[in-house]
């Protein structure tokens, strides 16, 4: 659903024209990354992502391309080089009642590898402001910012970041048990074997036939050696909670928030994202032992989940 107007529902071509006037204006000018591209940040990123690609270590290391935005972020202290136009646009949206914000998606283009020691600079522009959109979260406008990133003065990449500035929709907590169909996974030739295993109550982990590295989630090739050949091993089912979040929002008919979603470190060393069940959501703790089981969610689907032990590590 689209339209033009303010959060009060009054159609206003004038207001939308004010928003459109910010398209093409600078959001940041001559910005400078707070740190040089550096090995410690690359190491932390790779450890968090479980990425063991040898290109990111050693004397000729490069940074993972997907870290492009990491070098331009202002951190908790923020940036001082953001333009007045950016703040004016957000103040205009706030004044019209679009006071909430949520990041929706980003797009990146990589032009050259980033290496430790590179100095990152950037310029950003307000690329577009959408017409009024109605979403499950509420009604508002999508704002897209395009950032041109340079490394030691050379073009290094482009980053588009899109957020929704919206007026929250009125809502109340649904009563009774959740209703509706659980979302279906996307099954393709790269992960079909995993879901075949789930149907047999087995959690299958890929194992590289070249170097023996275990990997999860399933991928068409090995991140450690590049080999496309692999077989599988069945997980023992033992694991611990490596990290977790408690989901409160957004509501969805098939779920009943709040509930815990855990990043589970399996005994085999790989990590799996799934629900933590069997303990109250506020009792889940990092280090808590968990055990694999399979939960039937409807007449067709069972999903791997992890049952937590009472107590857990503090």
Residue pairs with C-beta under 8 A, 6 or more apart in sequence:
1 133
1 134
2 131
2 132
2 133
2 134
3 11
3 131
3 132
3 134
4 11
4 12
4 13
4 15
4 16
4 131
4 132
5 11
5 12
5 15
5 16
5 132
6 12
6 15
6 96
6 97
7 96
7 97
7 98
7 139
7 140
7 167
8 97
15 96
16 131
16 132
18 92
19 89
19 92
19 93
19 129
19 141
20 129
22 85
22 88
22 89
22 126
22 129
23 126
23 127
23 128
23 129
24 125
24 126
24 127
25 83
25 85
25 125
25 126
26 83
26 85
26 123
26 124
26 125
26 126
27 82
27 83
27 85
27 86
27 124
27 125
27 126
27 145
27 147
28 79
28 81
28 82
28 83
28 86
28 122
28 123
28 124
28 147
29 81
29 83
29 123
30 81
30 121
30 123
31 72
31 79
31 81
31 121
31 122
31 123
31 124
32 81
32 119
32 120
32 121
32 122
33 71
33 72
33 119
33 120
33 121
33 122
34 74
34 75
35 41
35 71
36 116
36 117
36 118
36 119
36 120
37 63
37 71
37 114
37 115
37 116
37 117
37 118
37 120
37 151
38 116
38 117
39 61
39 116
41 67
41 70
42 56
42 61
42 63
42 64
42 67
42 116
43 57
45 51
45 63
45 64
45 67
45 70
46 52
46 53
46 56
46 57
46 64
49 64
50 270
50 271
51 64
51 223
52 213
52 223
52 224
53 64
53 223
53 224
54 224
55 61
55 62
56 62
56 63
56 64
61 115
61 116
62 113
62 114
62 115
63 71
63 113
63 114
63 115
63 116
65 108
65 110
65 113
65 114
65 157
66 108
67 114
68 108
68 110
68 114
68 149
68 156
68 157
68 159
69 106
69 108
69 147
69 159
69 161
71 114
71 120
71 149
72 120
72 122
72 147
72 149
72 159
85 126
86 126
86 145
89 126
89 129
89 143
90 165
93 140
93 141
93 143
93 165
94 165
97 167
98 140
98 141
98 165
98 166
98 167
99 165
99 167
100 137
100 138
100 140
100 165
100 166
100 167
100 168
101 163
101 164
101 165
101 166
102 137
102 163
102 164
102 166
103 161
103 162
103 163
104 142
104 162
104 163
104 164
105 162
106 159
106 160
106 161
106 162
107 158
107 159
107 160
108 157
108 158
108 159
108 160
109 157
109 158
110 156
110 157
111 155
111 156
111 157
111 158
112 151
112 154
112 155
112 156
112 157
114 120
114 151
114 156
115 151
118 151
118 152
118 156
119 151
119 152
120 149
120 150
120 151
120 156
121 149
121 150
121 153
122 147
122 148
122 149
122 150
123 147
123 148
124 145
124 146
124 147
124 148
125 145
125 146
126 143
126 144
126 145
127 144
127 145
127 146
127 160
128 142
128 143
128 144
129 141
129 142
129 143
129 144
130 141
130 142
130 143
130 144
131 141
132 139
132 140
132 141
133 139
133 140
133 141
133 142
133 164
135 164
135 166
136 169
136 250
137 164
137 166
137 168
137 169
137 250
138 166
138 167
138 168
138 169
139 166
139 167
139 169
140 164
140 165
140 166
140 167
141 164
141 165
141 166
142 162
142 163
142 164
143 162
143 163
143 164
143 165
144 160
144 161
144 162
145 160
145 161
145 162
146 158
146 159
146 160
147 158
147 159
147 160
147 161
148 155
148 158
149 155
149 156
149 157
149 158
149 159
150 156
171 251
173 251
174 251
174 253
174 256
177 256
178 252
178 253
178 254
178 255
178 256
179 253
179 254
180 252
180 253
180 254
181 253
181 254
181 298
182 254
182 297
182 298
182 301
182 303
183 252
183 254
184 301
185 191
185 195
187 195
190 218
190 219
190 220
191 217
191 218
193 204
193 218
193 232
194 204
194 217
194 218
197 203
197 204
197 232
197 234
198 294
198 302
198 303
198 304
199 302
201 294
201 302
202 234
202 235
203 234
203 235
203 237
203 266
203 272
203 292
203 304
204 232
204 233
204 234
204 235
205 214
205 215
205 216
205 232
205 233
205 234
205 235
205 266
205 268
205 270
206 214
206 215
206 216
206 218
206 219
206 230
206 231
206 232
207 213
207 214
207 215
207 230
207 231
207 232
207 233
208 214
208 215
208 222
208 224
208 225
208 227
208 229
208 230
209 227
209 229
209 230
209 231
210 222
210 225
210 226
210 227
210 229
211 222
211 224
211 225
211 227
213 222
213 223
213 224
213 225
214 233
214 268
214 269
214 270
215 222
215 223
215 270
216 266
216 270
216 271
216 272
220 228
221 227
221 228
222 228
222 230
233 268
235 266
235 267
235 268
235 292
236 266
236 267
236 268
237 291
237 292
237 293
238 266
238 267
238 289
238 290
238 291
238 292
239 264
239 265
239 266
239 267
239 272
239 289
239 290
239 291
239 292
239 306
240 264
240 265
240 287
240 288
240 289
240 290
241 262
241 263
241 264
241 265
241 276
241 284
241 285
241 286
241 287
241 288
241 290
241 306
241 308
241 312
242 262
242 263
242 264
242 265
242 271
242 286
243 262
243 263
243 286
244 260
244 261
244 262
244 263
244 276
244 284
244 286
245 260
245 261
246 258
246 259
246 260
246 261
246 281
246 282
246 284
247 255
247 257
247 258
247 259
247 260
247 261
248 257
248 258
249 257
251 257
254 297
258 281
259 275
259 281
260 275
260 276
260 281
260 284
261 273
261 274
261 275
261 276
262 273
262 274
262 275
262 276
262 284
262 290
262 306
263 271
263 272
263 273
264 271
264 272
264 273
264 274
264 276
264 290
264 306
265 271
266 272
272 304
274 303
274 304
274 305
274 306
275 295
275 303
275 305
275 306
276 284
276 288
276 290
276 305
276 306
276 307
276 308
277 293
277 295
277 305
277 306
277 307
277 308
278 307
278 308
279 288
279 307
279 308
279 309
279 310
279 312
283 308
283 310
283 311
283 312
284 308
284 312
285 311
285 312
285 313
285 314
286 313
287 312
287 313
288 308
288 309
288 311
288 312
288 313
289 308
289 309
289 312
290 306
290 307
290 308
290 309
291 306
291 307
291 309
292 304
292 305
292 306
293 304
293 305
293 306
293 307
294 302
294 303
294 304
294 305
295 302
295 303
295 304
295 305
296 302
297 303
